[in-house]
Amino acid sequence: MKNYIFALLVLLVSNAALQAKTAPYSEELVSLNRAEVTLYGTLWLPTTNATTTLAIIIAGSGPTDRNGNNMYMVNDHLKKLAQAISKEGIATFRYDKRSIGASKSDKVNETNLRFTDYVEDAKAWIAYFRKDKRFSKIVIIGHSEGSTIGALASIDAEAFISIAGPGRKADEILKEQLKAYPNIYGAAEKIIDSLNHDFTVKQVPALLMSLFRPSVQPYIRSWFKISPTAAVQALSIPILVLQGSHDLQISVQDAALLASANKNAQLIVIPDMNHIFVELIGDEQANKDSYSNASLPIIPLLPSTIVQFLKTL
């Protein structure tokens, strides 16, 4: 019996060693010093390529970290996407934006944060990896709000991929999303209109404080000024616009607006994909429940479409 257990342990260790040797990618933790904060991210490198394409993944709005999670929901959608792409021989890098996850710093005051800070951080990452001779091309993949950040930063990249990116200004989309909550919509609409005219709203109802607290209003005002279509229109690189047909937050029409803004853009709608890349056949409640279910896989068509696009560059 002892010999059997020993042999089993040897076999397990040998298998683990073999898997480590044949792992499709390795991991490096990377940091970047900025004026007020140090940014942190995860680089996954394919073990087969000496020089390769690097895909930098930018997370969406709110306190969403490099894996696609926040304090309210864990689903790992960005981590799963990076994993699927890296397995196909393409390097990926995803990072925590300033004030989020490991990049959180007491030196960054929310009142001083602007949308352009995220754009400049993304550009800084591009410049950082541009010096790394392992990478022949740098591509930006932006998800949701990260799509707009990515479009503005991709002036320095070889290609841009938008996933569930808004095609309209943030104030218009925010109003559309808040219509689902009639008890707060009236007050929210007034606040949005005020911020859109560069006014500060000092009296915010308790139910809306998480969205419109005074300290975050300067950021929101800067965000409202950004046109996603204008950002895409300014690019002269290959562009891929991806959109799920079952997205509760961003519509296919938004994706069409983005794609139509640039002659270099191609639009692909992925059937049954929701906002966090899950294949959804169920109702709206099942869609919402998926946001907090990390066991659900992402739809395979998403990474395969991205890889196919990247391999044509």
N, C-alpha and C positions, 0 to 999 in steps of 0.2 A: 504493500500500500504506500509506504514511504517513497519507494522508487517511482511509483506511478505519479505521485504528487510532484516529486522532483522533476520528472520528465515533463509533466504538464507545465510547470513553472518555466522550465527552459524553453518550451515551445512558445509560451506566451511572450516571454522576453524576446525571443528570436523574431516572432511576428511583429512585435512592436518596433524592433530595430529595423526590420525590413520596410515597414510602413514609413518610418522616419526617413529612410534613405530614398524612398520613392515618392515622398510627399510632393504634390504638384506645385507647392509654393512654400516659401519661408516667410517669417514675420520679422519686421523691424519696427520698433517704437521710435517715432521721430518728434522732435520739438523745434519750434521756430520762435525766436525772440522778436517781439514787436515792441513798440514804444511803451505801451502800458501793460502788456500782458505777454505771457508765453503760451503759444498755441501747441496743442498736442494731437498727434494722430497716429494711425496704424498703416504701415506700408506692407503689402503682401507682394512678394516677388516670385514669379515662376522660376522653378529650378532648371528649366530647360533652355532659357534664352539668356544670352549675354547682353544683348541690347534689345530693348523692346518698347512697346507703347505703354505709357502710364496713363491710367484713367483716374482723375481726381474727382471724388464723389462729394457733392455739397448737400448737406441735409436741409430739410424744410424749415418752416417757421416755428416760432416758440422755442421752448427749451429742449429741442430735439438734438440728441447727441449723435456721435459718429455712427452708431449702430442703428439709428432710427427710433430710439426710445426716449421717453421722458418720464417724469415722476408719476404721471397718470396712466401710462400704458407702455407695455413692453411687447414688441413683436419682432424686433431684429431685422426689419425689412432691408435696411441698407447693408447690414453685415452679410445677410444671405445673398444679396445681389453681388457684393464684392467677392464673396466666396465663389459664386458661380462663374464670374468673369475670370477670376484668377486661375481657376482650374483649367481654363482654356488657353493658358499661356500669356495672359495679358496682366501686367502689374496694376494693382489698384492701391489708391491711397484715400482714406477717409479721415476726417478730423473733427474735433469738437470746436465749434465756432467760439469766438470770444464770449466770455460770461456763461459758457455752457460746459457741463461735464468737467473733464480734467483741465480745461482752459479757463475755468472760473477764477477770477482774481478780485481781491478787495480793492485793487487800484482802478478797476473799471467801474465807473459810476453810471448807473442806468440812465440818469438824466443826460449824460454826455454822449450816449450811444446814438449813432446814425446809421442808416442803411448803407451808406457808402463805406463805413468801417468794415463791413462784411465783404464788400467788393474788393477793397484794398488788401484785406487779409488773403483773399483768394488769389489775387495777383501776386502777392508775396510768396505764396506757396508755389505758384508756377515758376517764379524767378528762382526759388530755392532748388527745385528739381531740374530746372533748365541747366544747372551747373553739374548735374549728376550724369556722367557719361554712359550710364547704364540705359538711359532712356533716349530713344530716337525721336519720339513724338509725345506730346502731352495733350490729352483730351479732357475736357471738362464734362462731367455728368451732373446736372443739377436737378434735384427733385423738389417739386412744389415751389415754395419761395426760393429755394436754392437754384431753381431754374433761372429766375431773374438775376440773382447774384452771379450765376455762372455765365449768363449771356453778356453781362457787363464786363466780366473778367476775361472772357474768351477772346478778347481782342489780341491777347498774347498767346493763344493756344492754336493747335493744328486742326481741331474740330470741336464741335459743341453738340451735346446731347441733352435734350430737355425731356424730363419725365414728369407728367402731370403738372406742367408749368402753366401759370395763368397767362391768358392772352389779353386781359384787361387790367386796368389800374386796380390797386389793392382796395381802394374805397368802394368801387363798384362791386367787386367780388365779395367783400365783407358784408355789404348791405344784403346781397343776394343770400348769403349763408345765414345771416341773422333773421331773415324773414321766417325761418322755421320756428322762431321763438317770439310769438306775438306779444307776450307779456313784457318784453324788454325792447322790442324792435323800435317803437316810437322814440324812446329816449336815446337808443343807440344811433338811430338815423340822425338826430339833431347833433349828437357829439361828433359823428363822422363828418357831417357837413361843416361844423365849426372848425375841426382840425384841418379839413381840406382847404379852408380859407385862412390857415395859419393862426387861428385863435387858440388860446389855451382854455381848457374847460376845468374850472376849479371845483365845481360841484358835480361829482360823479355818483350816480346811484350805487348803492352797495353791491347790487347784483352785477354791475358792470365794472367794478373796480379792478378785477383781474385783467380785463381787456384794456381799459382806458384810464388807469391810475395816472395821476398827473406826472409822475416821474418817467413814464414810458411815452408820454404824448409827443415829446420832441422827436423820438424815433419814428413814431407813427406818421407824423407830418412829413418827415423826410422820405418815408416809404411811399406815401401817397403821391409824391411828385414823380415817381419812376414809371415810365411806360415800358412794359415788357416787349411790345412789338417794335418800339423804336430801338431797343437794345439789340434785338435779333436782326433788325434791318441794317444795323451798322456793321454787321459781320461780313467778312469776305472769305469764309472758310466753309467746309462741308458741315451741314447741320442736320441732325435727326431729331424729329419731334415725335415722342411716344406718348400715347394716351390710352387709358383703360376705358372701356365702354361702361363699366359699373362704378365709376368714380363718383362718390357723393360730394366731393369738394370742388373739383375742377371738371368742366364739361368738355366734350369733344369739340364744341364750338370754340372754346378757348384755344385748344390745340390747333384748330384750323386757322384761327387768327394769327397765331405765332408762325405757322408754316407759310402762310400766304404773305408774310412780311418780308420774305427773302427768297430769291430765285434759287439759292443753293440749298434750300431746305426740303426735306422729304418728310411726309406725315405718315405714320403707321398707327392705326387704332388696334389695340389688342383686345379681342373679344373677352368679355367677362372679367377683366382685370379691374380691381378696385384701387383705391389711392395708395395702399401699402403693398401693392403687387400680388395680392392674393386672388386666385381664381374663384369667383363668387357666382353661384347659381341660385342661392337663396334670396330671401327678402331683405329689406333695408335693415332690419334688426340683426340679421346674420352678418350683414356687411359691417355694421358698427361693432358687433361682438368680436370680429376678426382683429380689430385694432389691439386687443388685449390678449391675443392668443399666439404666443411665440412658437407653438408647435406646428402651425400651418406653414406649408412650404410656399415659396413664391412661384408664380406661374412660369414654367420653363421657357415659354416663348419670349419673355422679356430679355433675359440674359443672352439667349441665342441670337436674337435680333441685334442686340448691341454688339456682340462679338463679330457677327457677320459684317456689320457696318465698319467696325474698327479694322478688320482685316482687309478692307478695300482701300484704306488710306495710303 
